[in-house]
Amino acid sequence: MMTFRKVKVCFLLIFIFLNIFYIAPCYSLSLRGDLFKDALDLSSGGKFNLALQEWNQYLDSYPDDAAGYSNRGNVRLVIGDVNGSIDDQNKAISLNPSEIDPYINRGIAEEALGLWSQAKKDYMFVISQDSKNFSALYNLANVEGSTSHWDKARDLFSKAALYNPGFAMARSSVALADFQLGNIDESEKELKKLIRRYPTFADARAALTALNWSKGESGKAESNWIAVTELDPRYGDEEWLKTIRRWPPQPIKDLMNFIDLK
C-alpha cells in the first residue's frame, strides 16, 4: 500500500504554491524502500538534479513502479522538462490507472504548456472520483480563469476553499474573481477578512491595494502596498501576475495603474 503526501515546489510557469504529490512507500526497511526514500528525500529537500539521478536509478531497477514514475515526473516538471514530466505521468497512469494523483500532476504539466483542454480533462476526472479534492478544484479554477471563464473559476475556487478552509490562496482567488466580475463589495469584504486572519498574506494585501485604488481610496492603497513591497515584491511585476500567479485582468490593470499613478 502506498500513500501520497504533498510537497510545495516552485516552477517557472506555475504559481509557487502549487501542490506536487510525492509517494511514501510502506516497504521502507527493504533495499527497494531505501532507494525510494533516498530519492524522495532529495526531491522533498529541493535537490532536484540529484533526485532525478536517484529516480533514474530506481526506475532502472523497478520499472513497474507507478509511484516512482509519478515522482520522477514531478521532479522533471520542476527542472523544466515539461514533456518528460507528462511522459512519466502517462506511464504512472498506465501502470496504476485508479490512482488519481498522477492525473493532477499531469494536469499541472499540461497547464505549463497551455494545454487547457487536456488539463481540464485530467482535473475533471479527478473530481469525478473525489468531488472534494480541493487541489483538482483549485487547478481547474485556474484553467477556467486562463480561458476567461471567471464565473466558473469563482465557483471552483469557492469549492476548493470550502473543502480546505485553511486554503488562503483559494479564498483570495475567490475575492479576485469577484473583483473581476464586478462584485466589489463581496471582494473587499473577503480580502479584509483574510488580512485580519493572515496579516502578512501578500496576495490579499496586493489585491486590496488594487481594489482601493479602483475606488479612489489612494491612502488606503498606499498603506496596503507598503506592506506588500516588504512581503513579496513580485506583485509589482505585471508579467508575473499574468503568467505565474494568474490574477484576473481587471485587478492587474488597477494594480498597475496604482503603481504608475494613473
Residue frames as qw, qx, qy, qz and C-alpha x, y, z in Angstrom:
[[0.000, 0.888, 0.460, 0.000, 0.00, 0.00, 0.00],
 [0.433, 0.117, 0.016, 0.893, 1.30, 3.45, -0.93],
 [0.073, -0.847, -0.451, 0.273, 0.14, 6.80, 0.36],
 [0.405, 0.587, 0.160, 0.682, 0.54, 10.30, -1.04],
 [0.329, -0.739, -0.285, 0.514, 1.63, 13.46, 0.71],
 [0.370, 0.888, 0.173, 0.213, 2.05, 16.99, -0.61],
 [0.575, -0.360, 0.064, 0.732, 5.26, 18.94, -1.05],
 [0.260, 0.931, 0.165, -0.198, 5.25, 22.55, -2.25],
 [0.641, -0.103, 0.359, 0.670, 7.68, 23.46, -5.01],
 [0.177, 0.722, -0.098, -0.662, 8.46, 26.31, -7.38],
 [0.605, 0.256, 0.622, 0.425, 8.15, 26.02, -11.15],
 [0.189, -0.107, 0.251, 0.943, 8.76, 28.71, -13.75],
 [0.246, -0.218, -0.504, -0.799, 5.28, 28.64, -15.24],
 [0.540, -0.522, -0.644, -0.146, 3.24, 27.60, -12.23],
 [0.308, -0.797, 0.129, -0.504, 2.44, 29.64, -9.14],
 [0.172, 0.487, -0.760, 0.395, 4.81, 28.93, -6.25],
 [0.494, -0.197, 0.625, -0.572, 2.13, 27.39, -4.03],
 [0.777, 0.165, -0.428, -0.431, 1.20, 24.64, -6.46],
 [0.728, -0.372, 0.528, -0.229, 0.96, 21.23, -4.85],
 [0.537, 0.425, -0.709, -0.169, 3.17, 18.38, -6.07],
 [0.891, -0.313, 0.125, -0.305, 2.48, 14.88, -4.82],
 [0.232, 0.506, -0.825, 0.100, 5.14, 12.51, -3.58],
 [0.886, -0.181, -0.304, -0.301, 4.52, 8.92, -2.63],
 [0.238, -0.585, 0.706, -0.320, 5.83, 7.35, 0.55],
 [0.700, 0.069, -0.681, -0.205, 6.18, 3.55, 0.28],
 [0.770, -0.533, 0.132, -0.326, 5.46, 1.16, 3.12],
 [0.967, 0.010, -0.107, 0.232, 8.48, -1.07, 2.45],
 [0.024, 0.951, -0.258, 0.170, 10.94, 1.38, 4.00],
 [0.615, -0.590, 0.520, 0.046, 13.18, -1.29, 5.57],
 [0.875, 0.239, 0.363, 0.213, 13.87, -3.10, 2.29],
 [0.462, -0.170, 0.373, 0.786, 16.57, -2.25, -0.24],
 [0.143, 0.556, 0.582, 0.576, 13.86, -1.05, -2.60],
 [0.279, -0.879, -0.387, 0.009, 12.38, 1.09, 0.13],
 [0.513, -0.583, 0.071, 0.626, 15.75, 2.59, 0.97],
 [0.356, 0.110, 0.477, 0.796, 16.34, 3.56, -2.66],
 [0.047, -0.728, -0.560, -0.394, 12.86, 5.06, -2.88],
 [0.409, -0.837, -0.263, 0.249, 13.32, 7.00, 0.34],
 [0.507, -0.325, 0.204, 0.772, 16.69, 8.38, -0.79],
 [0.186, 0.339, 0.519, 0.762, 15.15, 9.72, -3.99],
 [0.242, -0.790, -0.527, -0.197, 12.12, 11.04, -2.10],
 [0.493, -0.694, -0.162, 0.499, 14.26, 12.83, 0.47],
 [0.378, -0.120, 0.319, 0.861, 16.28, 14.55, -2.26],
 [0.018, 0.543, 0.593, 0.595, 13.06, 15.57, -4.01],
 [0.356, -0.830, -0.427, -0.051, 11.37, 16.99, -0.94],
 [0.542, -0.587, -0.020, 0.602, 14.64, 18.67, 0.06],
 [0.297, 0.911, -0.001, -0.285, 14.76, 20.61, -3.20],
 [0.276, -0.542, 0.678, 0.412, 17.86, 18.84, -4.56],
 [0.775, 0.440, 0.188, -0.412, 16.15, 18.16, -7.84],
 [0.524, 0.626, -0.553, -0.167, 19.09, 17.29, -10.11],
 [0.041, -0.337, 0.913, -0.225, 20.36, 14.74, -7.64],
 [0.618, 0.148, 0.584, -0.505, 16.84, 13.48, -7.12],
 [0.733, 0.515, -0.178, -0.408, 16.43, 12.94, -10.85],
 [0.338, 0.494, -0.801, 0.002, 19.55, 10.77, -10.89],
 [0.272, -0.129, 0.860, -0.412, 18.22, 8.73, -7.97],
 [0.711, 0.323, 0.333, -0.528, 14.81, 8.26, -9.59],
 [0.610, 0.552, -0.485, -0.297, 16.51, 7.16, -12.82],
 [0.144, 0.354, -0.910, 0.162, 18.49, 4.52, -10.95],
 [0.463, 0.050, 0.703, -0.538, 15.43, 3.41, -9.02],
 [0.739, 0.432, 0.118, -0.503, 13.30, 3.02, -12.15],
 [0.430, 0.511, -0.721, -0.182, 16.07, 1.13, -13.93],
 [0.017, 0.150, -0.952, 0.266, 15.71, -1.49, -11.20],
 [0.220, 0.401, 0.806, -0.375, 11.94, -1.24, -10.69],
 [0.057, 0.016, -0.445, -0.893, 10.34, -0.21, -14.00],
 [0.282, -0.467, -0.780, -0.306, 6.89, -1.40, -12.89],
 [0.265, -0.468, -0.552, 0.637, 6.54, 1.19, -10.10],
 [0.095, 0.785, 0.451, 0.414, 3.85, 3.76, -10.91],
 [0.404, -0.881, -0.139, 0.204, 4.77, 5.80, -7.84],
 [0.593, -0.347, 0.286, 0.668, 8.35, 6.09, -9.00],
 [0.342, 0.404, 0.501, 0.685, 7.33, 7.40, -12.41],
 [0.130, -0.886, -0.388, -0.218, 4.94, 9.94, -10.90],
 [0.515, -0.766, 0.014, 0.383, 7.59, 11.20, -8.51],
 [0.533, -0.118, 0.398, 0.737, 10.20, 11.44, -11.26],
 [0.202, 0.647, 0.526, 0.514, 7.66, 13.27, -13.38],
 [0.279, -0.929, -0.233, 0.068, 7.22, 15.85, -10.64],
 [0.546, -0.554, 0.236, 0.583, 10.96, 16.39, -10.45],
 [0.447, 0.213, 0.531, 0.688, 11.21, 16.72, -14.23],
 [0.024, 0.857, 0.445, 0.257, 8.45, 19.34, -14.12],
 [0.407, -0.861, -0.052, 0.300, 10.32, 21.39, -11.54],
 [0.495, -0.422, 0.400, 0.645, 13.56, 21.41, -13.53],
 [0.284, 0.592, -0.196, -0.728, 11.73, 22.43, -16.71],
 [0.054, 0.108, -0.905, -0.407, 11.39, 19.15, -18.62],
 [0.571, 0.128, 0.282, -0.761, 7.63, 19.51, -19.05],
 [0.759, 0.260, -0.424, -0.421, 7.21, 16.97, -21.86],
 [0.404, 0.220, -0.858, 0.229, 9.31, 14.46, -19.91],
 [0.265, -0.037, 0.639, -0.721, 7.08, 15.06, -16.91],
 [0.730, 0.185, -0.001, -0.658, 3.97, 14.30, -18.96],
 [0.646, 0.287, -0.693, -0.141, 5.60, 11.12, -20.29],
 [0.163, 0.146, -0.864, 0.454, 6.30, 9.93, -16.76],
 [0.468, 0.083, 0.458, -0.751, 2.76, 10.70, -15.56],
 [0.745, 0.249, -0.340, -0.517, 1.42, 8.79, -18.59],
 [0.505, 0.216, -0.829, 0.106, 3.50, 5.78, -17.55],
 [0.114, -0.060, 0.737, -0.664, 2.28, 6.06, -13.96],
 [0.631, 0.164, 0.160, -0.741, -1.33, 6.17, -15.12],
 [0.719, 0.259, -0.553, -0.331, -0.89, 3.20, -17.45],
 [0.368, 0.161, -0.862, 0.308, 0.59, 1.17, -14.57],
 [0.110, -0.369, -0.772, 0.506, -2.00, 2.27, -11.99],
 [0.047, -0.412, -0.438, -0.797, -4.99, 3.97, -13.65],
 [0.444, -0.693, -0.557, -0.106, -7.03, 4.07, -10.44],
 [0.487, -0.446, -0.241, 0.711, -4.59, 6.34, -8.59],
 [0.209, 0.908, 0.358, 0.068, -5.76, 9.94, -9.04],
 [0.338, -0.809, 0.118, 0.467, -2.66, 11.94, -8.12],
 [0.470, -0.104, 0.546, 0.685, -0.77, 11.34, -11.39],
 [0.232, 0.700, 0.573, 0.356, -3.75, 12.88, -13.20],
 [0.194, -0.956, -0.128, 0.181, -3.35, 16.03, -11.11],
 [0.494, -0.542, 0.382, 0.562, 0.39, 16.06, -11.73],
 [0.444, 0.254, 0.629, 0.585, -0.12, 15.60, -15.47],
 [0.089, 0.877, 0.452, 0.134, -2.68, 18.39, -15.47],
 [0.323, -0.853, 0.075, 0.403, -0.17, 20.76, -13.87],
 [0.464, -0.249, 0.557, 0.642, 2.38, 19.95, -16.57],
 [0.307, 0.549, 0.656, 0.417, -0.26, 20.42, -19.26],
 [0.076, -0.952, -0.259, 0.147, -1.09, 23.82, -17.81],
 [0.426, -0.621, 0.298, 0.587, 2.57, 24.77, -18.10],
 [0.323, 0.025, 0.673, 0.665, 2.29, 24.18, -21.85],
 [0.348, 0.237, -0.020, -0.907, -1.03, 25.99, -22.12],
 [0.292, -0.100, -0.880, -0.360, -2.85, 22.74, -22.93],
 [0.380, -0.143, 0.364, -0.838, -6.00, 23.90, -21.20],
 [0.811, -0.013, -0.224, -0.540, -8.44, 21.31, -22.55],
 [0.715, 0.121, -0.673, 0.145, -6.15, 18.41, -21.65],
 [0.118, 0.170, -0.648, 0.733, -5.53, 19.78, -18.16],
 [0.559, -0.118, 0.135, -0.810, -9.26, 20.36, -17.68],
 [0.830, 0.020, -0.468, -0.303, -9.97, 16.76, -18.67],
 [0.536, 0.117, -0.727, 0.413, -7.48, 15.45, -16.10],
 [0.100, -0.127, 0.515, -0.842, -8.84, 17.62, -13.28],
 [0.682, -0.068, -0.069, -0.725, -12.43, 16.74, -14.11],
 [0.757, 0.028, -0.651, -0.052, -11.55, 13.06, -13.98],
 [0.290, 0.092, -0.705, 0.640, -10.09, 13.52, -10.50],
 [0.353, -0.072, 0.288, -0.888, -13.18, 15.42, -9.37],
 [0.761, -0.035, -0.394, -0.515, -15.41, 12.66, -10.77],
 [0.698, -0.023, -0.684, 0.211, -13.57, 10.24, -8.46],
 [0.430, -0.395, -0.502, 0.638, -13.28, 12.63, -5.50],
 [0.064, 0.816, 0.401, 0.412, -15.66, 15.58, -5.61],
 [0.406, -0.912, -0.040, 0.050, -13.96, 17.23, -2.63],
 [0.776, -0.033, 0.091, 0.623, -10.41, 17.12, -3.99],
 [0.046, -0.933, -0.119, 0.336, -9.50, 20.75, -3.36],
 [0.361, -0.453, 0.506, 0.639, -6.27, 20.59, -5.36],
 [0.299, 0.297, 0.759, 0.496, -8.09, 19.50, -8.51],
 [0.056, 0.857, 0.511, -0.047, -10.84, 22.06, -7.90],
 [0.210, -0.828, 0.098, 0.511, -8.32, 24.87, -7.45],
 [0.339, -0.259, 0.636, 0.643, -6.29, 23.87, -10.50],
 [0.252, 0.526, 0.743, 0.328, -9.44, 23.54, -12.63],
 [0.026, -0.914, -0.301, 0.272, -10.44, 27.03, -11.47],
 [0.260, -0.632, 0.361, 0.635, -7.10, 28.35, -12.72],
 [0.315, 0.130, 0.767, 0.543, -7.75, 26.70, -16.09],
 [0.129, 0.773, 0.617, 0.078, -11.18, 28.33, -16.30],
 [0.146, -0.882, -0.034, 0.447, -9.64, 31.69, -15.42],
 [0.345, -0.382, 0.562, 0.648, -6.92, 31.23, -18.01],
 [0.163, 0.315, 0.763, 0.540, -9.66, 30.77, -20.62],
 [0.126, -0.151, -0.019, -0.980, -11.54, 33.85, -19.33],
 [0.546, -0.456, -0.610, -0.349, -14.40, 31.95, -17.67],
 [0.092, 0.322, -0.555, 0.762, -14.20, 33.85, -14.41],
 [0.687, -0.289, 0.068, -0.663, -17.71, 32.98, -13.26],
 [0.944, -0.027, -0.326, -0.045, -16.87, 29.27, -13.42],
 [0.515, 0.337, -0.535, 0.578, -13.46, 29.95, -11.88],
 [0.275, -0.449, 0.350, -0.775, -15.06, 31.75, -8.95],
 [0.870, -0.239, -0.037, -0.430, -17.36, 28.83, -8.16],
 [0.896, 0.119, -0.378, 0.200, -14.49, 26.34, -8.30],
 [0.261, 0.430, -0.495, 0.709, -12.20, 28.48, -6.13],
 [0.533, -0.418, 0.213, -0.704, -15.06, 28.72, -3.65],
 [0.959, -0.127, -0.178, -0.182, -15.44, 24.94, -3.54],
 [0.691, 0.287, -0.476, 0.462, -11.69, 24.49, -3.04],
 [0.038, -0.438, 0.433, -0.787, -11.82, 26.90, -0.09],
 [0.760, -0.322, 0.016, -0.564, -14.90, 25.13, 1.31],
 [0.972, -0.049, -0.231, 0.000, -13.24, 21.73, 1.32],
 [0.699, -0.028, -0.296, 0.650, -9.98, 23.11, 2.72],
 [0.187, -0.939, -0.286, -0.030, -10.89, 26.06, 4.99],
 [0.509, -0.689, 0.173, 0.485, -7.23, 26.90, 5.62],
 [0.604, 0.277, 0.449, 0.597, -6.52, 27.32, 1.90],
 [0.067, -0.723, -0.148, 0.672, -5.96, 31.08, 2.00],
 [0.089, -0.260, 0.556, 0.784, -4.90, 31.32, -1.64],
 [0.021, 0.419, 0.847, 0.325, -8.20, 29.81, -2.75],
 [0.085, -0.785, -0.517, 0.330, -10.11, 32.39, -0.70],
 [0.130, -0.596, 0.186, 0.770, -8.00, 35.19, -2.13],
 [0.097, 0.011, 0.757, 0.646, -8.69, 33.84, -5.62],
 [0.019, 0.656, 0.754, 0.008, -12.44, 33.93, -4.91],
 [0.099, -0.801, -0.205, 0.554, -12.09, 37.60, -3.97],
 [0.145, -0.395, 0.492, 0.762, -10.05, 38.33, -7.10],
 [0.091, 0.309, 0.841, 0.435, -12.65, 36.61, -9.28],
 [0.031, -0.787, -0.572, 0.229, -15.36, 38.70, -7.60],
 [0.155, -0.649, 0.138, 0.732, -13.26, 41.79, -8.34],
 [0.127, -0.092, 0.715, 0.681, -13.09, 40.77, -12.00],
 [0.022, -0.480, -0.838, -0.258, -16.85, 40.09, -12.12],
 [0.112, -0.512, -0.121, -0.843, -17.71, 43.46, -10.58],
 [0.665, -0.605, -0.430, -0.081, -18.73, 42.11, -7.17],
 [0.285, 0.596, -0.376, 0.650, -16.65, 44.76, -5.45],
 [0.526, -0.588, 0.267, -0.554, -18.31, 44.73, -2.02],
 [0.983, -0.169, 0.014, -0.073, -18.01, 40.95, -1.72],
 [0.757, 0.396, -0.265, 0.448, -14.40, 41.07, -2.86],
 [0.037, 0.654, -0.361, 0.664, -13.45, 43.79, -0.40],
 [0.740, -0.494, 0.176, -0.421, -15.17, 42.02, 2.48],
 [0.992, -0.025, -0.062, 0.112, -13.31, 38.75, 1.84],
 [0.586, 0.508, -0.294, 0.559, -9.94, 40.45, 1.39],
 [0.226, -0.667, 0.334, -0.627, -10.31, 42.32, 4.67],
 [0.896, -0.352, 0.117, -0.245, -11.25, 39.11, 6.46],
 [0.912, 0.214, -0.170, 0.305, -8.18, 37.38, 5.04],
 [0.324, 0.610, -0.332, 0.642, -5.89, 40.22, 6.10],
 [0.536, -0.621, 0.262, -0.509, -7.29, 40.22, 9.62],
 [0.967, -0.214, 0.125, -0.061, -6.60, 36.50, 9.89],
 [0.837, 0.045, 0.167, 0.520, -3.31, 36.48, 7.93],
 [0.051, -0.937, -0.013, 0.344, -1.74, 39.96, 8.30],
 [0.233, -0.594, 0.584, 0.502, 1.35, 39.01, 6.28],
 [0.625, 0.349, 0.680, 0.159, -0.57, 37.46, 3.36],
 [0.142, -0.365, 0.317, 0.864, 0.79, 39.47, 0.44],
 [0.069, 0.296, 0.785, 0.539, -1.74, 38.27, -2.15],
 [0.120, -0.762, -0.635, 0.050, -4.73, 39.65, -0.26],
 [0.239, -0.713, -0.084, 0.654, -2.95, 42.93, 0.52],
 [0.177, -0.168, 0.537, 0.807, -1.94, 43.41, -3.11],
 [0.007, -0.491, -0.782, -0.384, -5.49, 42.68, -4.27],
 [0.184, -0.813, -0.476, 0.280, -6.89, 45.14, -1.72],
 [0.262, -0.463, 0.193, 0.824, -4.39, 47.73, -2.94],
 [0.069, 0.139, 0.676, 0.720, -5.81, 47.38, -6.46],
 [0.150, -0.657, -0.728, -0.126, -9.37, 47.48, -5.18],
 [0.261, -0.712, -0.271, 0.593, -8.71, 50.55, -3.01],
 [0.187, -0.292, 0.361, 0.866, -7.17, 52.35, -5.98],
 [0.004, 0.346, 0.763, 0.546, -10.12, 51.46, -8.22],
 [0.229, -0.767, -0.599, 0.035, -12.41, 53.13, -5.65],
 [0.145, 0.807, -0.030, 0.572, -10.28, 56.26, -5.42],
 [0.680, -0.732, 0.028, -0.028, -9.02, 55.39, -1.94],
 [0.583, 0.643, -0.387, 0.312, -5.39, 56.27, -2.56],
 [0.243, -0.663, 0.554, -0.441, -4.38, 56.49, 1.09],
 [0.863, -0.183, 0.402, -0.247, -5.63, 53.00, 1.87],
 [0.885, 0.450, -0.088, 0.080, -3.98, 51.71, -1.29],
 [0.284, 0.734, -0.497, 0.364, -0.63, 53.20, -0.29],
 [0.522, -0.530, 0.539, -0.395, -0.88, 51.71, 3.18],
 [0.949, 0.028, 0.291, -0.118, -1.51, 48.19, 1.91],
 [0.760, 0.605, -0.179, 0.156, 1.14, 48.48, -0.80],
 [0.055, -0.766, 0.568, -0.296, 3.87, 49.40, 1.66],
 [0.722, -0.301, 0.582, -0.220, 3.25, 46.05, 3.37],
 [0.913, 0.380, 0.141, -0.048, 3.20, 44.20, 0.04],
 [0.484, 0.770, -0.376, 0.177, 6.59, 45.54, -1.08],
 [0.250, -0.613, 0.687, -0.299, 8.13, 44.29, 2.15],
 [0.786, -0.078, 0.552, -0.268, 6.40, 40.90, 1.99],
 [0.683, 0.186, 0.641, 0.297, 6.70, 39.97, -1.70],
 [0.043, 0.601, -0.211, -0.770, 7.95, 42.46, -4.31],
 [0.218, 0.088, 0.843, 0.483, 6.92, 40.17, -7.19],
 [0.208, 0.693, 0.665, -0.184, 3.44, 41.69, -7.03],
 [0.083, 0.778, -0.090, -0.616, 4.85, 44.73, -8.80],
 [0.120, -0.273, 0.785, 0.543, 5.70, 42.57, -11.83],
 [0.655, 0.294, 0.016, -0.695, 2.81, 42.57, -14.30],
 [0.600, 0.318, -0.683, -0.270, 4.09, 39.55, -16.23],
 [0.106, 0.109, -0.917, 0.368, 4.44, 37.52, -13.04],
 [0.447, 0.180, 0.491, -0.726, 0.87, 38.35, -12.08],
 [0.685, 0.363, -0.224, -0.590, -0.38, 37.26, -15.51],
 [0.688, 0.349, -0.616, -0.160, 1.60, 34.10, -16.12],
 [0.350, 0.150, -0.843, 0.380, 2.55, 32.70, -12.72],
 [0.176, 0.149, 0.654, -0.720, 0.11, 33.95, -10.09],
 [0.043, -0.316, -0.799, -0.510, -2.53, 34.27, -12.82],
 [0.131, 0.425, 0.441, -0.779, -4.64, 37.11, -11.49],
 [0.399, 0.708, 0.579, 0.064, -7.69, 38.22, -13.48],
 [0.451, 0.417, 0.207, 0.762, -7.08, 41.13, -15.90],
 [0.162, -0.859, -0.215, -0.435, -9.07, 43.84, -14.08],
 [0.654, -0.735, 0.010, 0.179, -7.21, 43.59, -10.74],
 [0.711, -0.039, 0.211, 0.669, -3.91, 43.55, -12.66],
 [0.255, 0.649, 0.282, 0.659, -4.92, 46.66, -14.58],
 [0.354, -0.889, -0.135, -0.258, -5.92, 48.52, -11.42],
 [0.753, -0.543, 0.079, 0.365, -2.77, 47.50, -9.56],
 [0.615, 0.165, 0.253, 0.729, -0.56, 48.60, -12.47],
 [0.035, 0.799, 0.250, 0.546, -2.48, 51.90, -12.63],
 [0.572, -0.818, -0.053, 0.038, -1.77, 52.38, -8.93],
 [0.761, -0.276, 0.180, 0.559, 1.93, 51.64, -9.38],
 [0.427, 0.313, 0.327, 0.783, 2.10, 54.03, -12.35],
 [0.019, -0.456, -0.360, 0.814, -0.09, 56.60, -10.51],
 [0.084, -0.172, -0.600, -0.777, -2.66, 56.63, -13.30]]
